């Protein structure tokens, strides 16, 4: 591993923990993603955060995801994350379920394996964090029990 890769791994570990410390399950291989998605029941909801090292992930995406997932009355059954640029195979596998243009950071909400809501980077970057939180909240309120 070269110095750049070591540095990025160290950064990613800290950024990943911003979610995992709040009960997000980090899926780091394609097998983990596929196993998880194939075993979730059709009545369970899954909130997915495609994590990233970019500034909008740090300042907006991760804080908004954690805030709504912890504070909203209606919550998803599962909270998971994959890390774009770090866990490439896991991210690619998750994107195959999302079936939207690649976007990181981004959010997806599933009921079973069916994508119910997707928030791409362009609806995160440059927006007010309160607006992002409301987008996530609205999705949770529509699809989570």
C-alpha positions in Angstrom: 0.0 0.0 0.0 1.4 3.4 -1.0 1.3 6.5 1.2 -1.7 7.9 -0.6 -3.7 4.7 -0.1 -2.7 4.5 3.6 -3.8 8.1 4.1 -7.2 7.5 2.3 -7.8 4.4 4.4 -7.2 6.3 7.6 -9.5 9.1 6.5 -12.2 6.6 5.4 -12.0 4.8 8.7 -12.9 8.0 10.5 -15.6 8.9 8.0 -17.1 5.4 8.2 -17.2 5.6 12.0 -19.4 8.7 11.8 -22.1 6.3 10.6 -21.2 3.0 12.3 -21.1 4.7 15.7 -24.8 5.4 15.1 -25.7 1.9 14.3 -25.2 1.9 10.6 -23.9 -1.5 9.4 -20.9 -1.0 7.1 -21.0 -3.5 4.1 -17.5 -3.7 2.7 -17.7 -6.4 0.0 -20.1 -7.4 -2.8 -20.9 -10.6 -1.0 -22.0 -8.7 2.1 -24.2 -6.4 0.1 -25.7 -9.3 -1.9 -26.3 -11.5 1.1 -27.9 -8.6 3.0 -30.2 -7.6 0.2 -31.2 -11.1 -0.7 -32.1 -11.8 3.0 -34.1 -8.7 3.8 -37.8 -9.5 4.0 -40.2 -7.6 1.7 -41.9 -5.7 4.6 -38.6 -4.5 6.0 -37.1 -1.1 5.1 -33.5 -0.4 4.6 -31.9 3.1 4.6 -28.6 3.1 2.6 -26.0 5.8 2.7 -23.4 5.7 0.0 -20.6 7.4 1.9 -17.8 9.4 0.3 -14.7 11.4 1.3 -16.0 14.6 -0.3 -16.9 17.7 1.6 -20.6 17.5 1.1 -20.6 14.0 2.7 -18.8 15.4 5.8 -20.7 18.6 6.1 -24.2 17.5 4.9 -24.8 13.9 4.0 -23.5 12.0 7.1 -24.9 14.5 9.7 -28.3 14.6 8.0 -28.5 10.8 7.8 -27.6 10.3 11.4 -29.9 13.1 12.6 -33.0 11.8 10.9 -32.3 8.1 11.5 -32.0 8.9 15.2 -34.7 11.5 15.7 -37.5 10.7 13.3 -40.6 8.9 14.7 -40.7 6.5 11.8 -37.4 4.7 11.3 -36.2 2.1 8.8 -35.7 -1.5 9.9 -32.1 -1.4 8.8 -29.4 1.2 8.3 -26.5 0.3 6.1 -23.6 2.1 4.4 -21.1 1.4 1.6 -18.1 3.6 1.0 -17.6 4.8 -2.6 -14.0 4.9 -3.6 -13.0 2.6 -0.7 -15.2 -0.4 -0.9 -15.5 -0.4 -4.7 -17.1 -3.9 -5.1 -19.6 -3.3 -2.3 -20.6 0.1 -3.8 -20.9 -1.4 -7.3 -23.1 -4.2 -5.9 -25.3 -1.8 -4.0 -25.7 0.4 -7.1 -26.9 -2.7 -9.0 -29.9 -2.8 -6.6 -30.4 1.0 -6.7 -30.3 1.1 -10.6 -29.7 4.9 -10.7 -26.7 6.8 -12.1 -23.7 6.4 -9.8 -23.8 9.2 -7.2 -21.8 9.7 -4.0 -22.7 10.7 -1.5 -26.3 9.6 -1.9 -29.2 7.9 -0.1 -31.5 5.1 -1.0 -34.5 3.7 0.8 -35.7 0.2 0.1 -38.7 -1.8 1.1 -37.5 -5.4 0.7 -35.4 -5.2 -2.5 -37.5 -2.5 -4.1 -36.1 1.0 -4.3 -38.7 3.4 -2.9 -36.7 6.6 -2.8 -33.3 7.9 -4.0 -31.6 11.1 -3.1 -28.5 11.7 -5.4 -25.5 13.9 -4.7 -27.0 16.9 -6.6 -29.9 17.0 -4.1 -27.3 17.1 -1.2 -24.4 19.2 -2.3 -24.9 22.9 -1.8 -28.3 22.6 -0.1 -29.2 23.6 3.5 -28.9 20.6 5.9 -32.4 21.2 7.1 -33.8 20.7 3.6 -31.8 17.5 3.2 -33.1 16.3 6.6 -36.7 17.0 5.5 -36.2 15.0 2.3 -35.0 12.0 4.3 -37.8 12.5 6.9 -40.4 12.6 4.2 -39.1 9.3 2.7 -39.1 7.7 6.1 -42.6 9.0 6.9 -43.9 7.6 3.5 -42.3 4.1 3.7 -41.2 3.2 7.2 -43.5 1.9 9.9 
